């Protein structure tokens, strides 16, 4: 794909954040992501590597934030064309080829995230025809995911290649699904097609994330488990601030970014940018800007970002520049710059509320 988006021009001037990105740098990053997108709309991590549905969607959202709406729509059309009959997608495809999936597992949070992207795209474009076209895809994906919900509200994290359900749940994945359910409910509300069962499921899921950590596998060494309940809007108010404060010194390395795993001396751009989004969402924009500024050492000459940096060895690792890392940076910048679509799906106060949970 090489054509400009609908003749509207890019909006990278609105992705200029002093101390973090200039408009010219944002333009370069968008162009580098675009160079990785295949002609069929698929967006691999980088050319020659695999695609996964979650990161594919994240890059589509960054395209919309930059005004590249045709590229974003092509990415969603790829998902529509390649959805499995049960509403899922495979966990990985070789360089975006639906004919060559490399992981036949079907992860619940990967499948749910299309709802976040679809609602974000509608908010960015106001395209009613798009939302009508993608609704069956979103509906099928949500139904696939909710079939994995456990009695305690948490969502089993995948089905194996043979269809066997894995009932163990991940806090990060379930938090992401909670955001996706609320976006799916926003789409349903927009279409005047209520989904009360989804509202109840979202309520019990949110309750599990907020109140029952024992219902999830212990992945507390991973920074994503720390900030994801806040990033996704599942946790707000004093509890969200307390959660971020409690583990700040454990995961944040001043001047470098956020550790992926404690105690490994490895900071990663994606986790750092997502933490910045979470900080913005709870009113800590100054800290968010600081975190984003700290990871600019990961910026490569082509405008993409290295996945991570092992500070004990003073070495970039792995030697890859990923589209989704760049997308996470752009989405954090977009929120801080007031992009309406991005602020709506991450602030969460404008998304439909879930029904109160009957769970204890």
Protein Blocks (a to p, Z undefined) as FASTA:
>chain_A
ZZdehhnopaklmmccehiacfklmmmmmmmmmmmpcfkopacfbehiacdfklmmmmmm
mmmmnopamlmmmmmmmmmmmpcfkopacfbdcehiaklcfbfcdcfklmmmmmmmmmmm
mmmnopaklmmmmmmmmmmmmmmmmmmpcfkopacfbdcfkopacfbdcfklmmmmmmmm
mmmmmmmmmnopacfklmmmmmmmmmmmmmmmmlpccfklpmklmmmmmmnomagcjllm
mmmmmmmmmmmcghkaccfbdcbfcdcfklmmmmmmmmmmnopamlmmmmmmmmmmmpcf
kopacfbdcfklopacdddddfklmmmmmmmmmmmnopaklmmmmnommpccddddfbZZ
